Amino acid sequence: MSSRIYTISIDAHDPAALAAFWQGVLGGELGVDEDGDAWLDYSDGRAADLLFLADRGDKSGKNRIHLDLEPDDRDAEVDRVLALGASRVDIGQTGLESWVVLADPEGNEFCILSPDDGSGG
């Protein structure tokens, strides 16, 4: 027996705003409940749902888990996601990497890969 990832939970100061940012990046159906928690639903099975939970704590240090995104055109996707509110992050890259490290509006790092990077897992 095995499991699959059903939801990836992300703590946020403003769950609805962060969910809206990620909806702009990844699509999905946005929902918000009466407690202010928000989610992106991918009931088509293309991805695990993202759940954004209210947490007033501050992020400190590099994420221990992050998302890697594989678009058809890395540079165009970086430009698009920066326009949505992401920022570039330096975690010690050399500049020779085939991926770009960004952070969402609340500072959570994620990478945008070149199309050939993600095929091997």
N, C-alpha and C positions, 0 to 999 in steps of 0.2 A: 504494500500500500504506500502511496506517496501523497504529497500535498501540492497544491498550487498556491501561488500568491493571489489572494483575494483582494486585499486592500493594502496600500502603502500609506501609512499615517504620517502626517507632517504637522509639527507644532507651529503655531503662528500667532502673532499679536493680533492680526486682523484676518481671520480665516476666509471670509468672503472675498476680500480684496486679493489675497494670495491665490485663492482658487480661480478668480477671474483672470489673473495673470497667466496661470498655467493653462486655463481654457484657451487663451489666445495662442499659447505655444502649441498645445497638443490637441485641441478640440475637446470633444466629450460633452455630455449633458451636465450642466451646472445645477446643483441643488444646495439649498441652505435650510437648516431646520430652525425651530423656535429658540434653541439655545445659542444660535450663531455659528454652529459647526457647519462646514461646507464640504462638498465633495464633487468630484468629477466622475461620472458614471460612464463606463465603457462596456455596456451590456452586450455589445457586438463581439466581445471576447478578444479584441485586439490588444488589450492591455489590462493590467490590474487597475481597479478603481483607485483614485487618490482621495484621501480623507484629510481634511484640514481641521485641526482641533485647536481651540483657544488655549494659549499658554502665555502668560505674561513674563516668563523668564527670558533672559537674554541669551542669545546664541554666543558661545565662546569657543574659539578654535575651529579647525577644519572639520567638516562633516565626517562621520565615520561610515556613512553610506551616502551614495549620491546616484543620480540618474545620469545615464549616458544616452544621448539622442543621436540617431543616425539618419540625417536627411539625405536627399539626393545631391544637394549642393551645400557643402559646409559653410562657405563664405557668405552665400546669400542668406542662409538660415541664421548665422551669427548676426548679420545686419538686421534681419527681421526681428529677432528676439531682443536685441539691444533696443530697437525702436519700441518694443512693448514694455520696456522698463528694466531689463536685465543690466548687469554691469560686468565688466571684465574683472577677473580676479587673478592675482599672482600668488600661486602656491609653490613657487620655485621652478616654474617651467624654464626650459633653456631657450625656447623659441624655435626649436627644431621639431617639436611634437606635431603630430598630424591632427591633434584635437585642440579645441579651444576651451578654456575653463571660464565659465561665467557664474554669476550668482543671481538668484531671483531677488525681488525687491526686499525680502527679509534676510538676505545674506546667505541663503542655502546654495552651496556650490552644485553645479552640474556641468557636464561636458557635452560639447557638440563635436561629434566625430566626423572624420572624412568618410565617405561612403564605404571604402574598403576596410575600415577599421573594425566594424561591428560584425562582419560575417563569420569570424571565428569564435565569437562568444566571449 
